[in-house]
Amino acid sequence: MPDQPLPTLSESAMRGLACKCPRCGRGRLYAGFLTLRPKCESCGLDYAFIDSGDGPAIFIIMIAGAIVVACALIVEVKYQPPFWLHAVLWLPLILATTLLPLRAMKSLLIALQFHHKAAPGRLIDREPK
């Protein structure tokens, strides 16, 4: 399957959001919640190239933080509830807005990494000018 054409950007994004193989779109990407499989079960793509790092977590933290803080500020200004009610309201929202989209965000960044052929930077030997 190495001769398979490169997917378009929208196909890559959809494969990422579906947590599927970035090359074929059929094989599953994960073996656990965030544990990657060693290779695609369908096309055999080796997942050793994957290095999403902390990118997915940073995106999710920023988005979830904006949502939760905005909601908490609105509720505090409008209703002024006791602090225990804030804990009851916002802890489940924090968990929902951070854990639920984390798999999809990680696989989306992996699919985009595959699509753009991202690799670690390398130094090139050049002649001095």
C-alpha positions in Angstrom: 0.0 0.0 0.0 2.9 2.4 -0.1 1.8 3.4 -3.7 -1.5 4.6 -2.2 -2.0 8.4 -3.0 -1.6 10.8 -0.1 -5.0 11.8 1.4 -6.3 15.3 1.1 -6.1 17.6 4.1 -9.8 17.2 4.8 -9.5 13.4 4.5 -6.6 13.5 6.9 -8.5 15.6 9.4 -11.5 13.3 9.3 -9.3 10.2 9.7 -7.7 11.9 12.7 -11.0 12.8 14.3 -12.2 9.3 13.8 -9.0 7.9 15.5 -8.2 5.8 12.4 -4.9 5.1 10.5 -3.7 8.3 8.8 -2.7 6.4 5.6 -5.6 4.0 4.9 -8.4 5.3 7.2 -9.5 1.8 8.1 -7.2 0.6 10.9 -7.6 1.7 14.5 -4.9 4.0 15.9 -5.2 3.2 19.6 -4.8 0.1 21.6 -6.0 1.8 24.8 -7.2 5.2 25.9 -4.1 7.0 24.6 -1.8 4.1 24.0 -0.9 3.8 20.3 -0.8 0.5 18.4 2.7 -0.5 17.0 1.3 -0.5 13.4 -1.9 -0.3 11.4 -3.8 -3.6 11.4 -5.1 -2.9 7.9 -2.3 -1.4 5.8 0.7 -2.1 8.0 1.9 1.5 8.5 4.5 1.6 11.2 3.5 4.1 13.8 7.1 4.7 15.0 7.1 8.1 13.3 4.4 9.4 15.6 5.5 12.1 18.1 2.6 14.3 19.1 4.3 15.3 22.3 2.3 17.7 24.6 0.6 19.4 21.7 -2.9 17.8 22.1 -2.9 18.4 25.9 -1.9 22.1 25.5 -4.7 22.7 22.9 -7.2 21.0 25.2 -6.1 22.8 28.3 -6.4 26.2 26.6 -9.8 25.5 25.1 -11.2 23.9 28.3 -9.7 26.7 30.4 -11.4 29.4 28.4 -14.8 27.6 28.5 -14.7 26.8 32.2 -13.4 30.2 33.4 -15.9 32.1 31.3 -18.8 30.0 32.6 -17.5 30.3 36.2 -17.2 34.0 35.9 -20.6 34.5 34.5 -22.2 32.3 37.2 -20.2 34.1 40.0 -21.2 37.6 38.8 -24.8 36.8 38.1 -25.7 34.4 41.0 -22.8 34.6 43.6 -23.2 30.9 44.7 -21.2 29.5 47.6 -17.8 28.0 46.9 -18.9 24.4 47.3 -21.4 24.9 44.6 -18.6 26.1 42.3 -16.7 22.9 43.0 -19.8 20.8 42.2 -20.5 22.7 39.0 -17.0 23.1 37.5 -15.1 19.9 38.4 -17.3 17.7 36.2 -17.2 20.3 33.4 -13.4 20.4 33.7 -13.2 16.6 33.4 -15.6 16.5 30.5 -13.9 19.3 28.5 -10.4 17.8 29.0 -10.7 14.1 28.9 -13.4 13.6 26.2 -11.7 15.4 23.3 -8.2 14.3 24.2 -8.1 11.1 22.0 -9.6 12.9 19.0 -7.2 15.9 19.3 -4.1 13.6 19.6 -5.1 11.5 16.6 -5.9 14.7 14.6 -2.4 16.0 15.3 -1.0 12.6 14.3 -3.0 12.6 11.1 -1.8 16.1 10.2 1.8 15.1 11.1 1.5 12.3 8.6 -0.2 14.4 6.0 2.5 17.1 6.1 5.3 14.6 6.4 6.5 16.3 9.6 9.8 15.1 10.9 12.4 16.3 13.5 14.7 19.1 12.3 18.0 18.1 10.9 21.2 20.1 10.5 22.5 20.3 6.9 26.2 20.6 6.3 26.7 23.7 4.2 29.7 25.6 2.8 30.3 28.9 4.7 29.5 32.0 2.7 
